[in-house]
Amino acid sequence: MAEILITGPRLRLRRADTADLDYIIDLEYAEDNLPFIVPFDRAFHENIMTKGEASMDVIIEETATGEKVGYFMVAGLKTEAKEMEWTHVIVGKKGLGYGHEAMKLIKKWCFEVKKFHRAWLDCKDYNERALHLYESEGMVREGLIRETIVTNGVYENLVILGILDREYTARQEAGLEL
């Protein structure tokens, strides 16, 4: 039985296992996702699932049906600074509000369950849909790393966004979180 990390109104997050590898690889290499992420290969994910302690692949699934609707990769689980990185945030079933609920769940897990101080991620500067999601979920633009990755021979910029535990708590008190 897969380890359930947290459950929300429509979705739950659970630890991925090797049976989820095809789904994760398919999501990463899907035509509508690939321009916005740097995908990892199967061996990388297998290593995280079987040997990883500091990183974890997380499946987003519908609570009612168990259908997979997306995936996160989280890193930094062993940092002294209690700083979690959300390396991949990919929703396969788009346009249903799943991104917002999944972000609320990962924040709740990060700050309430794991008691982390900070969470952050990076996002390609032209990924407007993702930037809108992250900022609407309380993440703050912290910086821009210029021309830091190369995709198809073109240098690209990454926006760094983060949220602190006290910012999450303020959003929770304002009724903006689960």
N, C-alpha and C positions, 0 to 999 in steps of 0.2 A: 504494500500500500504506500502510495506516494505521500511524502510529508507535506501537509497543508500548512502554509505559512500564515495566511490570514484570509478571512472571508468577508465579503461585502454584500450589498443588496443583490447584485446580479452576477458578480464575478468573485473568483477566489484566486489566490496566488499559491502555487505549489512548487516545490523543488522539482526540477526536471530530472529525468533519468534517461538512460541510453535509448529507451523506447521512443523518446521525443526527438532524437537526433534528426531524423528525416524532416520532421515538421520545422525545426529550428533552421536547418540548412535551407529548406525551401523558402522560408520567410526572408532570410538574409539575402538570398539570391533572386527573389522575386523582382520582376522588372520595375514595379512601382516603388520598391524599397531600396534597391541597390544604389541608385544615385545618391542616397542620403546617408549611407552607412559605410563602414569599412568591415566587410564580412570576415569571419574566421572560418577555418576549414574544420572538417569533421574531427580530425585528430585533436585539435585545440579543445573543442567542446567535450570530447570523450575524456580528455585529461582533467578538465574541470569537474566533470561528473563523477569520475572515479577516484581522483587524487586531490582535487581542489579543496582547500580549507579557507583560503582568503577570497575566493570567488565562487559564484554560484549562478547557474542558469535557472531561470524561474519561468514557469509556464503560467500564462493568464488563461483561465478557462471559465466558461459559463457555469455558474453554480447549479442551475436546474438540469442542464444536459450533460455537463462534463466536456462539452466541445471546446477545443483549444481555439482561442481567438487572438493570441499574441504571446510575446515573450520579452523578458528583461534579461540582461546579464548584469549582475551586481558584483562589484569588486571592493576591496578595502575592508573586508569583514574582520580582519585581524589587526587593523591599525590602532596604535596607541591613542591617536588623536580622535578616535571614534568618528571617522570620516568615511562615508560610503559613497562609492561612485556607481552611477547607473550608466553602464557602458553602452548597452543597446536597449532601446525602447521601441519595440515594433508591434504595432497592432495590425493583425491580418484582416479583421472584420472592421473596416473603416466606416465612419459616418453614423455610428450607433451610440456614441458617447462612451464607448468602452475605454478610450484613451484617458478621459477624465477620471473615471472610476478606478482604472488601473493605477494612475498616478496617486490618487487619494489612498489607495491600499498600500502602495509601496512606501509612501510617506508615513502612514500609520505604523507599518511594520518597522520601518527604520527608526522612528522616533519614540514610539510607545512600547514596542516589543523589544527591540534591540538596544534602545536607549542611546542612540548615536547623537552626536553633537551637530553634525553637518552632513548634507548630501549634496552631490554635484553631478553635473554631466556636461558634455560638450555636444555641440550641434553645428552642422554646416551652416554658414551664415545665410544661405539662400533657401533653407528649409523653413519657409514661412509658416507652414501648417504646424510643424513641431514647435517652433519658437512661440507661436501663439498659445499652444497647449501648455507648454512649460511655464510661461509667464502668467497665464490665467490661473495656474495652479500654485502661484506664489513664489516661483523661482525668480531670482534676481540676476540680471546680467552682471557678471563680475569682470568680464574682460573679453578681449578678442585676441586670438593667437593668429597672426597673419601668416598666410602661405606656409602652413605647417604640415599639410599632407598633400600627396600628389595622386590625382585620379585621372587616369587616361592621359597622362603627360601634362596635366594642368594643376598648378598649385592652388590650393583652396584654404579658406579661412575657417576657423572654428570659433564659435561663441561659447564662452564658459558661463554656465548658470549654476547658481547654488541656492540652498535654503538652509537656514540654521534652525536648531531645535526651538528657540524662542520665537522665531517667525512662524513656525508651524503651530506652536501653542497659541499664538495670537490669532491665527486663522481659525483654529479650532474654537477658541472662545467667541469668535465672531460668527460661528456657525457655517464656516466655509469648508470644513473637513467632515469626514465620516465620524 
